[in-house]
Amino acid sequence: MSSPNFIDYVKFCSRSGHGGAGCLHFHREKFVQKGGPDGGNGGRGGHVILRGDSQHWTLLHLKYRKHVIASNGNPGEEQDRTGADGKDEIIQVPLGTVARDAETGHIRCEITEDGQEFILTPGGRGGKGNAYFATPTHQAPQYAQPGEAGVEEWVILELKLLADVGLVGFPNAGKSTLLSVVSAAKPKIADYPFTTLTPNLGVVPYRDDRSFVMADIPGIIEGAAEGRGLGIRFLRHIERNSLLLFLVPADARDIKTEYDILLNELRKYNPELLDKKRLLAISKSDMLDEELKTEIRRELPTDLPTLFISSITQQGITELKDLIWRHLH
């Protein structure tokens, strides 16, 4: 997943098709003076439909598509022929996509499975032809229904990555380095803050051909929930993770304080995130001796599983995988 091509937010105008008008017609045939009504119904307008596609990873293909317009239904015809339905407009979206009403912010749907479909903007109903209105007491109706108008609305699509483990930490905590070591992902790594500007996904192989998915999101700083740094733009990618792995570097001034700040930012963004399982990994631990590790352990919460790891020397990486797997299953 390359950084410039990762798009997780799009806004577009969705317009469904108008329904076709019903037909007003009476049967005409040689030697038949007064044929009965035979006007057919109009076809429905095309829907705008979201469909989950596991082969898509971003919303890049929708970035420059500002209008999605479905076709109109065809009008009914004589001899009780129903007009053809308008062609549906199907939008393929990655799994984890959430659709919102652009005006109210109301969540319309969440696409989480491959092939899952949701009618985002329904097409207008086709009008009834005059044959529909014929009754024993009213055998020659002189009217038919017009088709129902389609719907035009602005919609926001947001992508929330589907991953088992989400990495949470300050910039330069070693999240991208860890992901590159435990998986085949190749995120950008450099010695300056905010190297990671877009989320990265990696499949982490485990014992007996098992695996789990890990997501690295851009670093959080204090005040992110109020918009500082990269703000809350990428915090939504944590919402679908089963497990949160907090990464705090061993050279931090106060490891417990940094952990508390990260926890507080998640609380301010969405208190429900605190209900997720949490692990704490002290990265860059190759610079610590046993005495320093013992002192650090005394300051950390006793109910939080903690490991000392080093992505460079592979210290604690196997134990981290085991711990993650136990908490996931």
N, C-alpha and C positions, 0 to 999 in steps of 0.2 A: 504494500500500500504506500505509494509515493506521496510525499507531503503536498506538493502543489495540486494534486488531483483529489485530495480528500475534501469532499464537500458534504457537510452534515446538516445544512439548513437551506431550504429553498422556499420561495413564496411565488405563487402563480395564480392566475385566474382560471377557474374551472367552469366550463359552460356545457351543460347537457343539451341534447337535441330537443326540438319542439315535436310534439305529437302530430301525426298526420290528421287532416280533417276527415270526418266521415262523409260518405258520398250520398247525395240526394238524387235518386234515380228510380225510375219505374220501368218494369220489364216491357220491352217492345218486341213484338214478333208478328209475322204475317198471320192474319186471321184472328189475332188476339187484340180486341179493342181496348180493354182496360186491364193491362197487366199490373200485378201487385208491386209493391216497393221491393227493390233488390239492391239498394245502395249498401256497399260494404263498409266495415269499420276502418279507421285510419290506423297505421302502425305506430307503435310507441317511439318516442325519441331515444336516441342512443344514450347510454349511461357513461359516466366517467368512473372507471373502476381501478382500484389499487390492487395489485397482485404481488405477493411476496416471491422473491427470486433469490435463492441462495448463491447465485453466481454474481450478484451485484454486491459491492462492498461500500459504495458511496452513492451520493445523489448527484454526482457530477453530470450525468446525462440529462439532468433536468435544470442545470444551472442557468442555461440561456433560453429555456423554454418558458416564456412568460404567459402563454395562453394555451390551454388544452381544451379543444372544442370537439364535441361529439356530433355526429350527423343527425339531421332531422328525419322523422318518420315519414313515410310516403302516404299520400291520401288514399282512402278507400276507393274501390272501383265498382262498376256495375256487376251484376250477376253475383252479388254477395262476396266479392273478392276483397279480402282484407289487405290493406297496404303493407308493404314490407317495413319491418322495424328499422330504425336508424342504426348505423354501425356504432358499436360501443368503442370508446377510446380507453384502452387498457394501459395503465402506467406500471411498469415493472419497478419495484422498489426493494432495497435490501432488507433483510430481516432485522427487526428492531426499529422500524420506522413508525413514528407517531404522527398522525394527521390532526391538525387543530384548525378551528375556525379563526381566520385572521382577525376578525373584529372582536369576538368575545373571548378568544383563547380557549374555548371549550374543546376538550379532546373528543374527536370523532371516532377514531379507531386506533388500534395498535396492531401492526403486522409482525407476527413472531414466528410464523411457520411457512415453509416453502410451499407455494401454490395457494396459500390463503388469499381469498378475495374479499373485497369490501366495496360496495357501491358508494362511492364518495359523493357523487352528484347524480341523482336519479333523473332519467329522461322524462319528458312530459307524456302523459297518457294519450293514446290515440282517441280521436272523437268517434262516436257511434254513428253509423249510417242510418238512413231512414228505415231500413228493414228491421233494425233493432227495436224501433218504437211501434211497430205494427201490432195491433191487438184485434180481437174479434169485433170490438165496437169502434175501433179507429183504424180502419184498414188501409188508409192512404195518407200517412203522415207526410206533410209537406216541409219537413225540416230535418236537419242532421246536425250533429255536434261539431264544433270546431275542435281542433287538437289543443291539448293543454300546452301552455308555454313551458319551455325548458327553464332550468335554474342557472343563474350566473352568480358565482361567489368566489371570494379570495380565500385561498387555503395555504396553510403553512405545513410543510413536512420537515420533521426533525428526526435525525438518526441517533438512536441510543445504541451503542455497540453491545452486542450480545457476547459476553465473555464470562468465564467462570471466576477469574481472579482479576481484580482491579488494583493497579499500583497507585498508591497515594503518597505524595511526598513533596518537599520543597524543590525548587530548581536545583540541579546539580547534586541530587541525593543519590544518584546511581541507578535510577529506574531503567533508563534505556540500556545501560551496560548490562544490567541483570537480564533484561529481556533478550539481548543479543547472545548471552551466554547460555541460557536455558532453552532457547528456541532457535529456529532458523531465520527469525526476523532480523533485518538489518537496519535498525533505526539510526538516525544521525546522532553521533556522539562527539561532544567537544567539551572543552574545559571552560565553559561560560554559561551563565544562566539562560533559561528559555531556549536551549538548543532544540528541544522538542516543541514544535508549534502545532502539531496535529497528532491525534491518537494513533498508536500503532498496535497491531494485533500480532500475537505469536502463538503457535501451537507448541506446547511443551510436552515432549515425549516422556512417558513414565514407564514403569516396569510392565512386562508382559504385554507390550504393544498397546498399552493404554495411554491416554493423553488428556490434557485439559488446555483451555484457551486462556491466555493472559493478555491483559490490555494495559498499555502504558499511556497515560494521558499527560498533557503538559503540566508542569509543576504549579502547585498552589502556593500563594503567598498570603500573609496575614491581610485580611480585608478583601479577599477574593469575592466573598459573597456580596460585597458592596461595589464590586466592579474593578478592584485594583488588579494590576498585572493583566493576565488574560481573562480576569473576571470569572464569571460562572459559565462561560460559553461551553466549556468542556466537562463541567461537573455532572451534566446529565448522563454522560457515558458511564458513570459509576452506578447509576440507579439500577441497572439490570445485572450487575455482578453479584454472584452468590457469596463471594468472600472478598474482603478488603485487606490488602497487604500494605501496611504502612512502612515506608522506608525512611529511616533517619540515619544520616552518616555519623560515623564514630567521632569525627572531628567537630561535631556541632557543639556550640557553647553549653547548651543544656538540653539533653536528649528528651527528658520528660516534658519540658516546656514546649519544645517543637512538636511533640506528639499531641499535646493538649491543644495547641494552636490549630493543627490540622483537623483535630476532632471537632473543635468549635466552629471552624469554617463549614464543615459538613453539616453540623447541627443547624447553623443559620440558613444554609441553602435548603436542606430538607431533613427535618428531624427523623424521618423514617430510615434514613441511611444508618443511623446508630443502632438499628435493630439487626443489622447484618453482622455476620461473624467477622472478627478482626484478628489479625496477626501483626506482630511488630518484628521487623528485621533491622538490625543495626548493620548498615553497610560499611564498606571500607574498614572492616574489623582486622585486617592484616596488620594495622598499625597499633593494635592493642595487645598488651600482655594479659595474663590471667588475673593479675591483681587489679588492673583497671576494669576488666570485665566484671569482677566481683563487686567493685564499688558501683558500677553502673547498674547492675542488677538490683542493688538495694534501693535505688531511687525509682525503679519502674513499677507500674501497677502489678500486683501479685496475680490478678485474675486474667492477665493478658499474656498469651503464649509468645515468648520472645526468643529470637535466635540471633547469633552473631554470624554474619556472612561476609565473604569477600568474593566479588565476581572475578577479580584478577587472579587470585590464588586458588579459587574454587572452594575455599573454606566454607563449610556449612551448606553448600548448595544441595547436596543429596538429601541432607536432613530437612532442608526447607521444602523440597519436593514432597518428601514423606509427610511432613506436617500439613502441607496444603491438601494433599490427597485425603488424609484422615478427616480433615474438617469439611471437605467437599462431599465425602461419602461416609 
